């Protein structure tokens, strides 16, 4: 299995604090059936700054340690970028890191409480530059939970989304689990990833999420998400299902 979103790099954000923990996380990932994962530290989220070249260097060092410890896991470079108005300035400065540095897909994080008014414009501009934004954990965004159609509009604009495995199995509460279900039912999810931060409360639950998806929606849905991750890592074009709009709620007159 492939995990597109993980905070395994040591000492760079709120994920692994040191190399010892990173190696422990790697072992847990392998035990969970993961063969490849993307190290995607936070960038410009008002707490952490992790620019492209630094991440690439740290991923190289981590892979070297994994080989020395005979841990069969391949770590790929990535970045969880908080959306901001000066995004294209950061891009010009070569601070932003697309997945695998392939200039095709970028993990984009929204603030937890709202969706900035310039989000659709930035998505459009990124797509014009040939970069597809993947909105991470939309199911945990307060405004999207309250306004489902806004997520539909973002996907219709051309953005992709990544649900967190823990959200699907209920680790973030009933509301997040319920919204995750609606996202799945309306074809608004394109990837499942762990967003793992440690070996405890925020671990590698990808297999559990896939099992839950298979049980509720069938094995074809699980294959869809797995194949999308495999296609992305190979640098090929994704096959995306058509999103289903949410029905408008009608106000009855009594």
Sine and cosine of phi, psi and omega as CSV:
sin_phi,cos_phi,sin_psi,cos_psi,sin_omega,cos_omega
0.00,0.00,0.41,-0.91,-0.01,-1.00
-0.89,-0.46,0.74,-0.67,0.01,-1.00
-0.92,-0.39,0.90,-0.44,-0.11,-0.99
-1.00,0.07,-0.13,0.99,-0.15,-0.99
-0.54,-0.84,0.92,-0.39,-0.07,-1.00
-0.37,-0.93,0.60,-0.80,-0.02,-1.00
-0.96,-0.29,0.92,0.39,-0.11,-0.99
-0.99,-0.14,-0.27,0.96,-0.01,-1.00
-0.91,0.40,0.72,-0.69,-0.09,-1.00
-0.97,0.25,0.75,-0.67,0.20,-0.98
0.94,0.35,0.43,0.90,-0.04,-1.00
-0.91,-0.40,-0.36,0.93,0.02,-1.00
-0.43,-0.90,-0.52,-0.85,-0.04,-1.00
-1.00,0.03,0.25,0.97,0.08,-1.00
-1.00,-0.03,-0.76,-0.66,-0.04,-1.00
-0.86,0.50,0.77,-0.64,0.00,-1.00
-0.99,0.15,-0.40,0.92,-0.07,-1.00
-0.40,-0.92,0.11,-0.99,-0.07,-1.00
-0.90,0.44,-0.57,0.82,0.02,-1.00
-0.86,0.51,-0.69,0.72,0.03,-1.00
-0.93,0.36,-0.61,0.79,0.02,-1.00
-0.88,0.48,-0.67,0.74,0.03,-1.00
-0.92,0.39,-0.61,0.79,0.06,-1.00
-0.90,0.44,-0.65,0.76,0.05,-1.00
-0.90,0.44,-0.66,0.75,0.01,-1.00
-0.87,0.49,-0.68,0.74,0.03,-1.00
-0.89,0.46,-0.66,0.75,0.02,-1.00
-0.91,0.42,-0.62,0.78,0.03,-1.00
-0.88,0.47,-0.70,0.71,0.01,-1.00
-0.89,0.45,-0.68,0.73,0.03,-1.00
-0.87,0.50,-0.52,0.86,-0.02,-1.00
-0.99,0.10,0.02,1.00,0.07,-1.00
1.00,-0.07,0.20,0.98,-0.02,-1.00
-1.00,-0.01,0.75,-0.66,0.00,-1.00
-0.96,-0.29,-0.51,0.86,0.02,-1.00
-0.73,-0.69,0.65,-0.76,0.12,-0.99
-0.57,-0.82,0.41,-0.91,0.03,-1.00
-0.98,-0.19,0.80,-0.59,0.12,-0.99
-0.99,0.14,0.91,-0.42,-0.14,-0.99
-0.78,-0.62,0.96,0.27,0.00,-1.00
-0.92,0.39,0.43,-0.90,0.05,-1.00
-0.89,0.46,0.57,-0.82,0.10,-0.99
-0.65,-0.76,0.81,-0.58,0.06,-1.00
0.87,0.49,0.62,0.79,0.03,-1.00
-0.99,-0.14,0.41,0.91,-0.01,-1.00
0.98,0.22,0.02,1.00,0.07,-1.00
-0.79,-0.61,-0.63,0.77,-0.14,-0.99
-0.81,-0.59,0.56,-0.83,0.10,-1.00
-0.81,-0.59,0.89,-0.46,0.01,-1.00
-0.69,-0.73,0.99,-0.13,-0.09,-1.00
-0.99,0.10,0.28,-0.96,-0.13,-0.99
-0.75,0.66,-0.84,0.54,-0.11,-0.99
-0.90,0.45,-0.61,0.79,0.02,-1.00
-0.89,0.45,-0.68,0.73,-0.01,-1.00
-0.90,0.44,-0.71,0.71,-0.01,-1.00
-0.86,0.51,-0.68,0.73,0.02,-1.00
-0.90,0.44,-0.67,0.74,-0.04,-1.00
-0.94,0.33,-0.57,0.82,0.06,-1.00
-0.91,0.42,-0.64,0.77,0.05,-1.00
-0.87,0.50,-0.70,0.72,0.00,-1.00
-0.91,0.42,-0.66,0.75,0.01,-1.00
-0.90,0.43,-0.69,0.72,0.03,-1.00
-0.88,0.47,-0.59,0.81,0.04,-1.00
-0.90,0.44,-0.66,0.75,0.04,-1.00
-0.92,0.40,-0.62,0.79,0.03,-1.00
-0.89,0.46,-0.65,0.76,0.04,-1.00
-0.91,0.42,-0.65,0.76,0.02,-1.00
-0.90,0.43,-0.54,0.84,-0.01,-1.00
-1.00,-0.02,0.05,1.00,-0.01,-1.00
0.83,0.56,0.66,0.75,0.07,-1.00
-0.99,-0.13,0.90,-0.43,-0.12,-0.99
-0.98,0.19,0.93,0.37,0.00,-1.00
-0.69,-0.72,0.74,-0.68,0.07,-1.00
-0.97,-0.23,0.83,-0.55,0.00,-1.00
-0.97,-0.22,0.75,-0.66,-0.02,-1.00
-0.93,-0.38,0.49,-0.87,-0.02,-1.00
-0.99,0.17,0.62,-0.78,0.07,-1.00
-0.33,-0.94,-0.11,-0.99,-0.08,-1.00
-0.35,-0.94,0.66,-0.75,0.11,-0.99
-0.98,-0.19,0.99,-0.16,-0.11,-0.99
-1.00,-0.02,0.83,-0.56,0.13,-0.99
-0.96,0.26,0.77,-0.64,0.00,-1.00
-0.87,0.50,0.66,-0.75,0.03,-1.00
-0.40,-0.92,0.38,-0.93,-0.10,-0.99
-0.88,0.48,-0.56,0.83,-0.07,-1.00
-1.00,-0.03,0.45,0.89,-0.07,-1.00
-0.83,0.56,-0.66,0.75,-0.08,-1.00
-0.97,0.23,-0.37,0.93,0.16,-0.99
-0.92,0.38,-0.69,0.72,0.05,-1.00
-0.88,0.47,-0.60,0.80,0.01,-1.00
-0.91,0.41,-0.68,0.74,0.02,-1.00
-0.91,0.41,-0.53,0.85,0.02,-1.00
-0.98,0.19,-0.02,1.00,0.00,-1.00
0.88,0.47,0.60,0.80,0.05,-1.00
-1.00,-0.05,-0.38,0.92,-0.09,-1.00
-1.00,0.02,0.61,-0.79,-0.06,-1.00
-0.85,-0.53,0.91,-0.40,0.12,-0.99
-0.97,0.25,0.25,-0.97,0.00,-1.00
-0.87,0.49,0.81,-0.59,-0.03,-1.00
0.88,0.47,0.29,0.96,-0.01,-1.00
0.82,0.58,0.57,0.82,-0.09,-1.00
-0.99,-0.11,-0.01,1.00,0.03,-1.00
0.87,0.49,0.51,0.86,-0.02,-1.00
-0.85,-0.52,-0.67,0.74,-0.06,-1.00
-0.75,-0.66,0.68,-0.73,-0.04,-1.00
-0.78,-0.62,0.81,-0.58,0.08,-1.00
-0.97,0.26,0.85,-0.52,-0.09,-1.00
-0.87,-0.48,0.83,-0.55,-0.03,-1.00
-0.97,-0.25,0.74,-0.67,0.11,-0.99
-1.00,-0.02,0.43,-0.90,0.16,-0.99
-0.85,0.53,0.48,-0.88,-0.08,-1.00
-0.93,0.37,-0.43,0.90,-0.13,-0.99
-0.99,-0.16,-0.29,0.96,-0.06,-1.00
-0.38,-0.92,0.10,-0.99,0.09,-1.00
-0.91,-0.42,0.91,-0.42,-0.01,-1.00
-0.82,0.57,0.56,-0.83,-0.09,-1.00
-0.91,0.42,-0.34,0.94,-0.03,-1.00
-1.00,-0.07,0.14,0.99,-0.09,-1.00
-0.87,0.50,-0.75,0.66,-0.03,-1.00
-0.89,0.46,-0.61,0.79,0.01,-1.00
-0.90,0.44,-0.67,0.74,0.01,-1.00
-0.92,0.40,-0.64,0.77,0.05,-1.00
-0.86,0.50,-0.72,0.70,0.01,-1.00
-0.87,0.50,-0.71,0.70,-0.03,-1.00
-0.93,0.38,-0.61,0.79,0.05,-1.00
-0.89,0.46,-0.70,0.72,0.00,-1.00
-0.89,0.46,-0.59,0.81,0.05,-1.00
-0.88,0.47,-0.51,0.86,0.01,-1.00
-1.00,0.05,0.07,1.00,0.04,-1.00
1.00,0.10,0.22,0.98,0.01,-1.00
-0.94,-0.35,0.84,-0.54,0.02,-1.00
-1.00,-0.07,0.87,-0.48,0.05,-1.00
-0.97,0.23,0.70,-0.72,0.12,-0.99
-0.95,-0.33,0.94,-0.33,-0.02,-1.00
-0.97,0.25,0.87,-0.49,-0.05,-1.00
-1.00,0.06,0.54,-0.84,-0.02,-1.00
0.51,0.86,0.86,0.52,0.06,-1.00
-0.89,0.45,-0.40,0.92,-0.03,-1.00
-0.92,0.39,-0.22,0.97,-0.01,-1.00
-0.97,-0.26,0.16,0.99,0.02,-1.00
-1.00,-0.02,0.82,-0.58,-0.12,-0.99
-0.87,0.49,-0.70,0.72,-0.03,-1.00
-0.93,0.38,-0.61,0.79,0.02,-1.00
-0.93,0.37,-0.57,0.82,0.06,-1.00
-0.88,0.47,-0.60,0.80,-0.02,-1.00
-0.99,0.12,-0.43,0.90,-0.04,-1.00
-0.74,-0.67,0.99,0.12,-0.06,-1.00
-0.86,0.51,-0.58,0.81,-0.07,-1.00
-0.90,0.43,-0.40,0.92,0.05,-1.00
-0.91,0.42,-0.63,0.77,0.06,-1.00
-0.91,0.42,-0.66,0.75,0.06,-1.00
-0.84,0.54,-0.67,0.74,-0.01,-1.00
-0.90,0.44,-0.64,0.77,0.00,-1.00
-0.91,0.42,-0.65,0.76,0.04,-1.00
-0.94,0.35,-0.65,0.76,0.04,-1.00
-0.89,0.47,-0.53,0.85,0.05,-1.00
-0.92,0.39,-0.41,0.91,0.03,-1.00
0.80,-0.60,-0.04,1.00,0.05,-1.00
-0.96,0.28,0.48,-0.88,0.16,-0.99
-0.96,-0.29,0.20,-0.98,0.01,-1.00
-0.72,-0.70,0.41,-0.91,0.04,-1.00
-0.79,-0.62,0.90,-0.43,0.09,-1.00
-0.99,0.13,0.53,-0.85,0.07,-1.00
-1.00,0.07,0.73,-0.69,-0.04,-1.00
-0.84,0.55,-0.64,0.77,0.00,-1.00
-0.90,0.44,-0.50,0.86,0.03,-1.00
-0.91,0.41,-0.64,0.77,-0.06,-1.00
-0.92,0.40,-0.57,0.82,-0.04,-1.00
-0.99,-0.14,0.16,0.99,0.16,-0.99
1.00,-0.04,0.23,0.97,-0.05,-1.00
-0.97,0.26,-0.24,0.97,0.00,-1.00
-0.94,-0.35,0.28,0.96,0.06,-1.00
0.98,-0.19,0.21,-0.98,-0.09,-1.00
-0.92,0.40,-0.65,0.76,-0.04,-1.00
-0.90,0.44,-0.69,0.72,0.01,-1.00
-0.92,0.39,-0.65,0.76,0.03,-1.00
-0.89,0.45,-0.66,0.75,0.00,-1.00
-0.90,0.43,-0.68,0.73,0.01,-1.00
-0.93,0.37,-0.60,0.80,0.06,-1.00
-0.85,0.53,-0.67,0.74,0.02,-1.00
-0.88,0.48,-0.68,0.73,0.00,-1.00
-0.91,0.40,-0.62,0.79,0.04,-1.00
-0.88,0.47,-0.68,0.73,0.03,-1.00
-0.90,0.44,-0.69,0.72,-0.06,-1.00
-0.93,0.38,-0.40,0.92,-0.03,-1.00
-0.97,-0.24,0.30,0.95,0.06,-1.00
0.83,0.55,0.60,0.80,-0.03,-1.00
-0.97,-0.25,0.09,1.00,0.06,-1.00
-0.93,-0.37,0.61,-0.79,-0.04,-1.00
-0.82,-0.57,-0.37,0.93,0.02,-1.00
-0.61,-0.79,0.49,-0.87,0.18,-0.98
-0.89,-0.46,0.74,-0.67,0.02,-1.00
-0.59,-0.81,0.27,-0.96,-0.13,-0.99
-0.99,0.11,-0.54,0.84,-0.19,-0.98
0.80,0.60,0.61,0.79,-0.06,-1.00
-0.91,0.42,0.66,-0.75,0.03,-1.00
-0.88,-0.47,-0.32,0.95,-0.08,-1.00
-0.31,-0.95,-0.16,-0.99,0.02,-1.00
-0.98,-0.19,0.13,0.99,-0.02,-1.00
-0.93,-0.36,-0.97,-0.25,-0.12,-0.99
-0.93,0.36,-0.41,0.91,-0.01,-1.00
-0.85,-0.53,0.90,0.44,-0.11,-0.99
-0.98,-0.19,-0.42,-0.91,-0.14,-0.99
-0.99,-0.15,1.00,-0.05,-0.08,-1.00
-0.93,-0.36,0.45,0.89,-0.07,-1.00
-0.89,0.45,-0.71,0.70,-0.03,-1.00
-0.89,0.45,-0.65,0.76,0.02,-1.00
-0.88,0.47,-0.65,0.76,0.02,-1.00
-0.91,0.41,-0.68,0.73,0.02,-1.00
-0.89,0.45,-0.62,0.79,0.04,-1.00
-0.90,0.43,-0.64,0.77,0.02,-1.00
-0.92,0.39,-0.64,0.77,0.03,-1.00
-0.91,0.42,-0.70,0.72,0.01,-1.00
-0.88,0.48,-0.68,0.73,-0.03,-1.00
-0.90,0.44,-0.63,0.77,-0.08,-1.00
-1.00,0.03,-0.64,0.77,-0.16,-0.99
-0.89,-0.45,-0.20,0.98,0.00,-1.00
0.97,-0.23,0.34,-0.94,-0.10,-1.00
-0.91,0.41,-0.46,0.89,-0.02,-1.00
-0.89,0.46,-0.58,0.82,0.03,-1.00
-0.91,0.42,-0.67,0.74,0.02,-1.00
-0.90,0.43,-0.68,0.73,0.05,-1.00
-0.86,0.51,-0.62,0.78,-0.01,-1.00
-0.85,0.53,-0.75,0.67,-0.02,-1.00
-0.94,0.35,-0.65,0.76,0.02,-1.00
-0.90,0.43,-0.68,0.73,-0.02,-1.00
-0.92,0.39,-0.58,0.81,0.06,-1.00
-0.87,0.49,-0.70,0.71,0.01,-1.00
-0.90,0.44,-0.66,0.75,0.01,-1.00
-0.92,0.40,-0.65,0.76,0.01,-1.00
-0.90,0.43,-0.66,0.75,0.02,-1.00
-0.88,0.47,-0.72,0.70,-0.07,-1.00
-0.93,0.37,-0.39,0.92,0.05,-1.00
-1.00,0.07,-0.11,0.99,0.01,-1.00
0.98,0.21,0.34,0.94,-0.03,-1.00
-0.99,-0.12,0.19,-0.98,0.00,-1.00
-0.98,0.20,0.69,-0.73,-0.03,-1.00
-0.98,0.17,0.45,-0.89,0.15,-0.99
-0.97,-0.26,0.94,-0.33,-0.15,-0.99
-0.96,-0.26,0.75,-0.66,0.05,-1.00
-0.97,0.24,0.43,-0.90,-0.05,-1.00
-0.95,0.30,0.79,-0.61,0.02,-1.00
-0.94,0.35,0.51,-0.86,-0.01,-1.00
-0.96,-0.30,0.84,-0.55,-0.01,-1.00
-0.93,0.36,0.43,-0.90,0.07,-1.00
-0.98,0.18,0.61,-0.79,0.02,-1.00
-0.95,0.30,0.65,-0.76,0.05,-1.00
-0.95,0.30,0.66,-0.75,0.03,-1.00
-0.99,0.15,0.79,-0.61,-0.01,-1.00
-1.00,-0.08,0.71,-0.71,0.02,-1.00
-1.00,0.02,0.85,-0.52,0.00,-1.00
-0.99,0.13,0.47,-0.88,0.05,-1.00
-0.95,-0.32,0.87,-0.49,-0.06,-1.00
-0.92,-0.40,0.00,0.00,0.00,0.00
